[in-house]
Amino acid sequence: MAAKSEFKVSMEDRKQTYVIIPAYNEETRVRPVIEAIADMGFKIILVNDGSSDGTLDVLKDVQMKYPENIFIYSHVINRGVGLAMQTGFEAVLKHNPKYIVNIDADGQHSVDDLERVLEPLIAGRAEAVIGVRSLSDMPKSKNFGNSVMNILTHIFYGVNVSDSQTGFRALTRSALDKISINAQGYLISSEFIREINDNNIPFEEVTIETIYTPETQAKGTNYKVGIKILFTMIRHKLFD
């Protein structure tokens, strides 16, 4: 478990930090996540990715409580986390952010780590941050899959990272202006790392806490998704 950060983000920086949260069928889990982030004074870009449950109703209900902090964008159909993040990136540029964070909607990330991942950006040591989960705390199936994806990310993109599939990342506005995300699904995690490497964007890894539940363990990069990502990486390597 990551130690609690001693660093505190100023209120001025909180007002200029936008947290992008893609959400798909998260009606039972998303409310405490966005309420906790809004209570901390951060702005939130919510992307409802064509949810078929009551997710959008929950988002609108919480927005009424924090009208100055929450902005909602919706896909009519489910388009995948990659395209949801693209929508989030396009939307956040309308608000002229200073810092941008991406976090999952299902509660697997601790919102207390927001300050931890922002610290290298605010201190000026990095323009991008990757939140790294502890492999020792990770369920065995996810540990193995993540290790394989780390190796593939190194082979195809030439970058060594400790957690290539993390959904917790942060970057400055200038870094966002330099990268181009085109992935539709979970390839976005590796593509993000490729983009910061190809654009010579200085980055740091920061240890984060991950909260595993049966629901969060069932999501993310499984074997089938991993194979699709592998073939996409090969295609990019050969034809891009």
C-alpha positions in Angstrom: 0.0 0.0 0.0 1.3 3.4 -0.9 2.1 5.7 2.0 -0.1 8.8 2.3 1.4 11.8 0.5 2.6 14.7 2.6 2.3 17.0 -0.4 -0.8 19.3 -0.6 -2.0 20.8 -3.9 -2.9 24.5 -3.5 -6.5 25.6 -4.0 -5.4 27.6 -7.1 -3.9 24.5 -8.7 -7.0 22.4 -7.7 -9.2 24.8 -9.6 -7.0 24.3 -12.7 -6.8 20.5 -12.5 -9.4 18.5 -14.4 -9.9 14.8 -13.7 -11.3 12.9 -16.6 -13.4 9.9 -15.7 -14.8 7.5 -18.3 -17.7 5.6 -17.0 -19.6 2.6 -18.5 -22.3 0.9 -16.4 -21.0 2.2 -13.1 -24.2 3.3 -11.4 -23.4 1.4 -8.1 -19.8 2.6 -7.8 -19.2 6.0 -9.4 -21.0 8.3 -7.0 -18.5 8.1 -4.1 -15.6 8.5 -6.5 -16.8 11.8 -8.1 -18.2 13.2 -4.8 -14.8 12.7 -3.1 -12.9 14.3 -6.0 -15.4 17.3 -6.1 -15.1 17.7 -2.3 -11.3 18.1 -2.8 -11.9 21.1 -5.1 -10.9 19.5 -8.4 -12.8 19.9 -11.6 -14.2 16.7 -13.2 -14.9 15.8 -16.9 -17.3 12.8 -16.8 -17.6 10.8 -20.0 -20.7 8.5 -20.0 -19.7 5.8 -22.5 -23.1 4.7 -23.6 -24.1 3.1 -20.3 -27.2 1.0 -20.4 -27.9 1.2 -16.6 -28.5 4.3 -14.5 -25.0 5.7 -14.7 -26.0 8.9 -16.5 -28.7 9.6 -14.0 -26.2 9.3 -11.2 -23.8 11.6 -12.9 -26.5 14.2 -13.4 -27.6 13.9 -9.8 -24.1 14.5 -8.5 -23.6 17.4 -11.0 -26.5 19.2 -9.4 -24.7 19.0 -6.1 -21.4 20.4 -7.6 -22.5 22.4 -10.6 -19.3 24.4 -10.8 -17.0 21.3 -10.7 -18.6 18.7 -12.9 -19.0 18.6 -16.7 -20.8 15.7 -18.4 -20.3 14.4 -21.9 -22.1 11.3 -23.3 -21.7 8.7 -26.0 -25.0 7.4 -27.4 -23.5 3.9 -27.7 -20.6 2.2 -25.9 -17.5 3.1 -27.8 -14.7 1.8 -25.5 -12.4 3.3 -23.0 -10.0 4.6 -25.6 -12.6 6.7 -27.4 -14.1 7.8 -24.1 -10.7 9.2 -23.1 -10.4 10.9 -26.5 -13.7 12.6 -25.8 -12.5 13.6 -22.4 -9.2 15.0 -23.8 -11.1 17.0 -26.4 -13.6 18.3 -23.8 -11.0 19.3 -21.3 -9.2 21.6 -23.8 -12.3 23.8 -23.8 -11.7 24.6 -20.1 -8.0 25.6 -20.5 -6.6 23.2 -17.8 -3.2 23.4 -16.2 -3.1 19.8 -15.2 -5.1 16.8 -16.4 -5.6 13.5 -14.5 -7.3 10.3 -15.7 -8.8 7.9 -13.1 -11.2 5.0 -13.3 -14.8 5.3 -12.3 -15.2 2.0 -10.4 -13.4 3.0 -7.2 -10.3 0.9 -7.6 -8.1 3.9 -7.3 -7.8 5.9 -4.0 -8.7 9.6 -4.6 -6.1 10.4 -1.9 -3.4 9.6 -4.5 -4.5 12.6 -6.7 -2.0 14.8 -4.8 0.7 12.1 -5.1 0.4 11.9 -8.9 0.2 15.7 -9.3 3.3 16.5 -7.2 5.9 15.8 -9.9 4.0 18.0 -12.4 3.5 20.9 -10.0 7.2 20.6 -8.8 8.3 20.8 -12.5 10.1 17.5 -12.5 7.9 15.9 -15.1 5.2 16.6 -17.6 3.5 13.2 -17.3 3.0 10.8 -14.5 2.1 7.1 -14.5 0.4 5.7 -11.4 2.0 2.4 -10.6 0.1 -0.4 -8.8 2.0 -2.8 -6.6 2.5 -6.2 -8.4 2.7 -8.0 -5.0 -0.9 -6.8 -4.1 -2.3 -7.6 -7.6 -4.3 -10.8 -8.1 -2.2 -13.4 -9.8 -4.0 -13.4 -13.2 -3.7 -9.6 -13.4 -0.1 -9.7 -12.2 0.9 -12.1 -15.0 -1.1 -10.2 -17.7 0.4 -6.9 -16.6 3.9 -8.3 -16.6 3.4 -9.6 -20.2 2.0 -6.2 -21.3 5.0 -4.4 -19.7 7.3 -6.6 -21.8 5.3 -6.0 -25.0 5.3 -2.3 -24.4 9.0 -2.4 -24.1 9.4 -4.5 -27.3 7.1 -2.5 -29.5 7.3 1.0 -28.0 10.9 0.9 -26.6 9.8 2.1 -23.1 10.5 0.4 -19.8 7.7 1.0 -17.3 6.5 -0.8 -14.1 2.8 -0.7 -14.9 1.9 -0.2 -18.6 -1.8 -0.9 -18.1 -2.6 1.5 -15.3 -5.7 3.7 -15.6 -4.3 6.4 -13.3 -2.2 8.9 -15.1 -1.6 12.7 -15.2 -0.1 15.2 -17.5 0.4 18.9 -18.1 -1.6 20.9 -20.7 1.6 21.3 -22.7 2.1 17.5 -22.7 -1.5 16.9 -23.8 -1.0 19.3 -26.7 1.9 17.1 -27.9 0.3 13.7 -27.8 -2.2 12.0 -30.2 -4.4 9.2 -28.8 -6.2 7.0 -31.4 -6.9 3.8 -29.5 -10.4 2.6 -29.1 -10.1 0.2 -26.2 -7.6 -0.7 -23.5 -4.6 -0.1 -25.9 -4.9 3.5 -24.8 -2.7 2.7 -21.7 0.2 1.5 -23.9 -0.4 4.1 -26.5 -0.2 6.9 -23.9 3.2 5.6 -22.9 4.3 5.4 -26.5 3.2 9.0 -27.1 5.1 10.5 -24.1 8.2 8.5 -25.2 8.0 9.5 -28.9 7.4 13.2 -28.0 10.3 13.2 -25.4 7.9 14.2 -22.6 9.7 13.7 -19.3 7.7 11.4 -17.0 7.8 9.9 -13.6 6.3 6.8 -12.0 4.4 7.2 -8.7 3.3 4.3 -6.5 -0.5 4.3 -6.0 -3.0 2.3 -3.9 -5.3 0.0 -5.7 -8.6 -1.3 -4.1 -9.4 -4.7 -5.5 -13.0 -6.0 -5.4 -14.7 -8.8 -7.4 -16.0 -6.1 -9.8 -12.7 -4.4 -10.4 -10.9 -7.7 -10.8 -13.3 -8.7 -13.5 -12.5 -5.5 -15.5 -9.4 -4.3 -17.4 -6.9 -6.2 -19.6 -7.7 -9.9 -19.7 -6.2 -12.5 -22.0 -8.6 -11.8 -24.9 -8.0 -8.1 -24.7 -4.3 -8.7 -24.4 -4.2 -10.6 -27.7 -6.1 -7.9 -29.4 -3.7 -5.3 -28.1 -0.7 -7.5 -29.3 -2.1 -7.6 -32.8 -2.7 -3.9 -32.8 0.8 -3.3 -31.6 2.2 -5.5 -34.4 0.1 -3.6 -37.0 1.4 -0.2 -35.7 4.9 -1.5 -35.8 4.7 -2.7 -39.4 2.6 0.0 -40.9 2.8 3.3 -38.9 
